[in-house]
Amino acid sequence: MTGITETFTDLAFNTRRIERQLKATGFAVIGRVWDSKRAYDLALLDGAGRTIVIRCATEPQSADHIALKTMLTEGDFTRAFMVYTAEGQPPLSGEIPTYPLSRIDELAALLAKESGP
């Protein structure tokens, strides 16, 4: 037990917050997958037609990085990121960039810059 008390409803609400921020930056949400009680995946399309997956989870876990890396390896997506909602959790290091929900604006700005004209 990690002590995380976020409910499924809270996670769904926070996932919608992430989705709104990314849509406002110009991304199209092309899919949503409820992976588990603690994770949603958002599939996005940027202005250049590239697909991006963002896993929204209560806290970062190694299994999330493995799942995202697998999605990249299989070729379904060109980029993958993780956003977690539990404040105070340290981000995981590795090849999948991880952001706390409080920094979603930074992730949106980075993606917008990368998908520029």
C-alpha positions, 0 to 999 in steps of 0.5 A: 500500500502506497498511501495514495487515496485518490479515487477512480473519480478523482483520476478521471477528473484529473485526466480531463484536466490534462486533456483540456490543457493539451487541447488548448495547446492544439492537440487532438485527443484521438483516444482514451483507454482506462488501463487500470484503477490507477491509470488512463492513457490518452492518445493524441495527434499533434499538428504534424500528424504524429501520435503521442501517448500520455499515461495519467496515473495516480503515482509513477510506477516502473510498470507504467514506464514498461507499458509506455516503452512497449507502446513506442517499440510497437510503433503505435506512438512516436512519443510517450509521457507520464503525468501523475497526480499524487503530489510529493511523489518523485518522478521516475528516471528513465527514457519516458519523461515523467511530470507531476500534474502541477507541471502539465503546462510545461509538458503542453508547452514542450509538446507544442514547441516540438510539433510546431509548423 
